[in-house]
Amino acid sequence: MTDATLTVGQIRSGYMEQVRRKRLYGGLTLMIFVLLMVSGFVVADDRNAGGFWDGLSQLGDYPAAVLSEAWEKRADLPPLVVKYFPALVETVHIAAVSTLLGAAFGTVFALLSTRGLARWPRLVPLFRRLMDVMRAVPEIVIALVLIFVLGGGPVPAMIAIAVHSTGALGKLFSEVAENADLKPVEGLSSVGASWTQRMWLGVLPQVAPNLLSYGLLRFEINIRASAILGFVGAGGLGYELRNSMAWGPGRFDEAAAIFILLFGAIVLFDQLSSRLRNRLTEGAHA
């Protein structure tokens, strides 16, 4: 009885010691995180052209000026929306083409970097590192390099987003492919099917709903990315928005019309892709 009591007491004291140690480590981690955040903010604030706290009171000045001028010229907003609608179409086209290219190349990279499915197993780490590099480099950096080489326009934006999408979707697709059932692949291999046939007939039909779901999600992200890249001269709605904002007062009504178009497009495609992704997910689980 005494031995049992001592054992229970030792277990309890050991557990409480672990809890205290965990809380101590958690507190130290939180303290380090707060110190890093505060020091980073101080350094960034010192390097700014103006102090953050000094400019905080002016945070709403620009939106207020845009809204005020847009309200005064509200009768001109519908024609401006029609005027900039082709730029929105160009932005959506950039996102759509880059998503299709990223999904196609991402699928190939995913299959080549998935253990058990790879054509060349020894090159799996190489393909994974290539996807890491594609993901790590921001679209705007790739776009700036391409603009220097190719000039401004939608092509540099499309290539930049497609490269980043290849790395991002390739990583997601490879995780989906790892969960595929290998029995169909083994059956096709036993009758002499090539690697391409095994992937096309044995793997892709299993994972297609998830691939389409991730592709639609990436399409939403790429619409925003294509609009942002317009600020560096890559065409589309972002380019028109940069021009109207750089002009200043007098063209704020154009900036407001572009914001309305961009916001409406993002909300519309978010809702459509969410519904499609839900249907695909439900179909995959059915």
C-alpha positions in Angstrom: 0.0 0.0 0.0 2.8 2.4 0.9 4.7 1.6 -2.3 1.5 2.2 -4.3 1.0 5.6 -2.5 4.6 6.6 -3.1 4.3 5.7 -6.8 1.1 7.8 -7.2 2.8 10.7 -5.4 5.9 10.4 -7.5 3.8 10.4 -10.7 1.8 13.4 -9.5 4.9 15.4 -8.5 6.6 14.5 -11.8 3.5 15.6 -13.8 3.3 18.9 -11.9 7.0 19.5 -12.5 6.4 19.0 -16.2 3.5 21.4 -16.2 5.5 24.1 -14.4 8.4 23.6 -16.8 6.0 23.8 -19.8 4.5 27.0 -18.4 8.0 28.5 -17.8 9.1 27.7 -21.4 5.8 29.1 -22.7 6.2 32.3 -20.8 9.8 32.7 -21.9 8.8 32.1 -25.6 6.0 34.7 -25.3 8.4 37.2 -23.7 10.9 36.7 -26.5 8.2 37.1 -29.1 7.0 40.4 -27.6 10.5 41.7 -27.3 11.2 40.9 -30.9 8.0 42.5 -32.0 8.6 45.7 -30.0 12.3 46.0 -31.1 11.3 45.3 -34.8 8.6 48.0 -34.6 11.0 50.5 -33.1 13.6 49.8 -35.8 11.1 50.1 -38.6 9.6 53.3 -37.1 13.1 54.9 -36.9 13.7 54.1 -40.6 10.4 55.5 -41.8 10.4 58.9 -43.5 7.9 59.9 -40.8 7.1 58.5 -37.4 4.3 56.0 -37.1 2.6 57.7 -34.1 2.9 61.2 -35.7 1.2 60.0 -38.9 -1.4 57.8 -37.2 -3.8 60.7 -36.9 -3.6 61.2 -40.7 -4.4 57.6 -41.4 -8.0 58.3 -42.6 -7.2 61.5 -44.6 -6.6 59.8 -47.9 -9.7 57.5 -47.8 -11.8 60.5 -46.6 -10.5 62.6 -49.6 -11.3 59.8 -52.1 -14.7 59.2 -50.7 -15.5 62.9 -50.5 -14.5 63.5 -54.1 -16.3 60.3 -55.3 -19.5 61.4 -53.6 -19.3 64.9 -55.2 -18.8 63.3 -58.6 -21.1 60.2 -57.9 -22.9 60.8 -61.2 -19.7 60.1 -63.1 -19.0 56.7 -61.3 -21.1 54.5 -63.7 -19.4 55.7 -66.8 -16.0 55.3 -65.1 -16.9 51.8 -64.1 -17.7 51.0 -67.7 -14.4 52.8 -68.8 -12.2 50.6 -66.6 -14.1 47.4 -67.0 -11.7 46.2 -69.8 -8.8 46.6 -67.3 -10.7 44.4 -64.9 -11.1 41.8 -67.7 -7.4 42.0 -68.3 -6.7 41.4 -64.6 -9.0 38.4 -64.6 -7.3 37.0 -67.7 -3.9 37.3 -66.2 -5.1 35.5 -63.1 -6.9 32.8 -65.1 -4.0 32.0 -67.5 -1.4 32.1 -64.7 -3.6 29.7 -62.6 -4.0 27.3 -65.5 -0.3 27.3 -66.2 0.6 27.0 -62.5 -1.9 24.1 -62.0 -0.5 22.2 -65.1 3.1 22.6 -64.2 2.3 22.1 -60.5 0.7 18.8 -61.2 3.7 17.6 -63.1 6.1 18.7 -60.3 3.8 17.2 -57.7 3.8 13.7 -59.4 7.6 13.9 -59.9 8.2 14.8 -56.3 5.8 12.3 -54.6 7.5 9.2 -53.2 6.0 6.0 -54.6 4.8 7.8 -57.7 7.9 9.7 -59.0 9.3 8.8 -62.4 12.8 9.3 -61.1 12.9 8.6 -57.3 16.4 9.9 -56.9 15.4 13.3 -58.2 12.5 13.8 -55.7 14.6 16.1 -53.5 15.6 18.2 -56.6 12.0 18.7 -57.7 10.9 19.6 -54.1 13.7 22.2 -53.8 12.7 23.7 -57.2 9.2 24.1 -55.9 10.5 25.7 -52.7 12.4 28.2 -54.7 9.4 29.1 -56.8 7.3 29.6 -53.7 9.9 31.5 -51.8 10.4 34.3 -54.5 7.5 36.8 -54.3 5.6 37.5 -57.5 6.5 41.1 -57.5 10.2 40.4 -57.5 9.8 38.1 -60.5 7.6 40.6 -62.2 10.1 43.4 -61.7 12.9 41.3 -63.3 10.7 40.4 -66.2 9.5 44.0 -66.8 13.1 45.0 -67.1 13.6 42.3 -69.7 10.3 42.3 -71.5 8.9 45.7 -70.8 5.6 46.6 -69.1 2.4 44.7 -69.8 0.4 41.7 -68.8 2.9 39.1 -69.9 5.5 39.7 -67.1 2.6 39.6 -64.6 1.3 36.4 -66.0 4.7 34.6 -66.0 5.5 35.9 -62.5 2.2 34.6 -61.0 2.4 31.3 -62.9 5.9 30.6 -61.5 4.8 31.3 -57.9 1.6 29.3 -58.5 3.5 26.3 -59.8 5.5 26.2 -56.6 2.5 26.7 -54.3 0.2 24.3 -56.1 2.9 21.8 -56.6 3.4 21.5 -52.9 -0.3 21.2 -52.2 -0.8 18.7 -55.1 2.0 16.5 -53.9 0.4 16.2 -50.4 -2.8 15.2 -52.0 -1.0 12.7 -54.3 0.7 11.1 -51.3 -2.7 9.9 -50.1 -3.7 8.3 -53.4 -4.4 4.6 -53.4 -1.5 2.8 -55.2 -3.5 -0.3 -56.1 -4.7 1.1 -59.5 -1.2 2.2 -60.2 0.2 -1.3 -59.4 -2.5 -2.9 -61.6 -1.7 -0.6 -64.5 2.0 -1.3 -64.0 1.4 -5.1 -64.1 -0.1 -4.8 -67.6 2.8 -2.7 -69.0 1.4 0.8 -68.7 3.9 3.7 -69.0 4.5 6.1 -66.2 2.3 8.8 -67.9 -0.5 6.3 -68.3 -0.3 5.2 -64.7 -0.5 8.8 -63.5 -3.3 9.8 -66.0 -5.5 6.7 -65.4 -4.5 5.6 -61.9 -3.8 8.7 -59.8 -5.4 11.8 -61.4 -9.0 10.5 -61.3 -8.6 9.9 -57.5 -7.2 13.3 -56.7 -8.9 15.5 -59.4 -11.6 17.0 -57.0 -9.0 18.1 -54.5 -6.7 19.5 -57.3 -9.6 21.5 -58.7 -10.5 22.8 -55.3 -7.0 24.0 -54.6 -6.8 25.4 -58.2 -9.9 27.5 -57.6 -8.6 28.7 -54.3 -5.4 29.8 -56.0 -7.4 31.6 -58.7 -8.9 33.8 -56.0 -5.4 34.6 -54.7 -4.1 35.3 -58.2 -6.8 37.9 -58.9 -5.5 39.9 -56.0 -1.9 39.3 -57.0 -2.5 40.4 -60.6 -4.1 43.6 -59.3 -1.1 44.3 -57.0 1.4 43.7 -59.8 -0.3 46.4 -61.8 1.3 48.9 -59.5 4.7 48.1 -60.9 3.6 48.5 -64.5 2.4 45.0 -65.2 -0.9 46.1 -66.7 -4.5 45.4 -65.6 -6.6 47.2 -63.1 -3.7 47.8 -60.7 -1.9 49.9 -63.3 -4.9 52.1 -63.8 -5.4 52.4 -60.0 -1.8 53.5 -59.6 -2.1 56.2 -62.2 -5.3 57.6 -60.7 -3.9 57.5 -57.2 -0.6 59.1 -58.3 -2.5 62.0 -60.0 -4.0 63.0 -56.7 -7.1 65.2 -56.1 -9.1 65.6 -59.3 -9.0 61.9 -60.2 -10.0 60.4 -56.9 -13.4 59.6 -58.5 -11.5 57.3 -61.0 -9.7 55.6 -58.0 -13.1 55.1 -56.4 -14.6 53.5 -59.5 -11.6 51.2 -59.8 -11.9 50.2 -56.1 -15.6 49.4 -56.7 -14.7 47.2 -59.7 -11.9 45.4 -57.9 -13.9 44.8 -54.7 -16.9 43.6 -56.7 -14.8 41.2 -58.7 -13.0 39.8 -55.7 -16.3 39.2 -53.8 -17.9 37.7 -56.9 -15.1 35.2 -57.7 -14.7 34.4 -54.0 -18.3 33.4 -53.7 -18.3 31.4 -57.0 -15.1 29.5 -56.2 -16.3 28.8 -52.7 -19.5 27.2 -53.9 -17.6 25.2 -56.5 -15.0 24.1 -54.0 -17.8 23.0 -51.6 -19.4 20.9 -54.3 -16.1 19.4 -55.3 -15.3 18.6 -51.6 -18.7 17.1 -51.0 -18.4 15.0 -54.2 -15.0 13.8 -53.2 -16.3 12.6 -49.7 -19.4 11.1 -51.2 
